[in-house]
């Protein structure tokens, strides 16, 4: 169990298939479209994946690297919708849970961003092998954008799509701490909650700190300093694109060098289960960019 407050996670109706063996359960979501949940053994844990397969010709594959912690929970339904939309349009999509989160095994407090990058690299290799060498797009959302960009910089993938990439993992963690403290004050969950600087000092002293129900460690905090946003250089020939919301635009000089601004909600920050965030502009802008790219444009679904 990775959460401290026992918040329900995504359902596991399908059972585990150690090492990906055995016939996986499947759900039909559109005429001919299939969703295949599966566990893969990796390192000392199991990584939970869901593969969305297209109903017809396969244009390419998309590895979806999602957010972490509370942002993962809030973005979950939006990213499921997006994965299904891509599958209908001819892309095979794999989404997965990092070790220590969601349905994957492992303890959150033992994890770092470097380890989650290893998870993404493993899933990229599995998806590429299953696709028979077709083009692979690495897509990242929030923390996942940092991870996808690092993999792309290492030579992995044929394209890169980033949704609201932070300037660094350290900046993202600091911002997460700030939002957590604001939520505590609004909910009056603690009489005198510690300020952000006190929480950071506690982390640096080796204390585990509860942030939105997740146990942050010094290892996670220390490792975050090693993960700035790595954008492709001007000489990069592989296509890539970044999207940012107007409301969450970064200060001048800290944005990606060529972001596209979209009119959409920050769906990873909405905590209300009764409101559906406006994410259609993310979908439209991403599909338009994907349809314009030569590696997978010629075989449009």
Secondary structure, DSSP 4 states (H G I P E B T S, - for coil): ---SS----S---S---GGG-S---EEEEETTEEEEEEEEEETTEEEEEEEEE-SS---EEEEEE---THHHHHHHHHHHHHHHHHHHTTEEEEEEPPTTSTTS-S-GGG--HHHHHHHHHHHHHHHHHHTTT--EEEEEETHHHHHHHHHHHTT--SEEEEES--SBHHHHHHHHHHHHHHHHHHHT-STTPPPHHHHHHHHHTT--EEETTEEE-HHHHHHHTT-B--PPPTT--SEEEEEEESTTPPPTTTS-TTEEEE----TTS---TT-----HHHHHHHHHHHHH-HHHHTT--
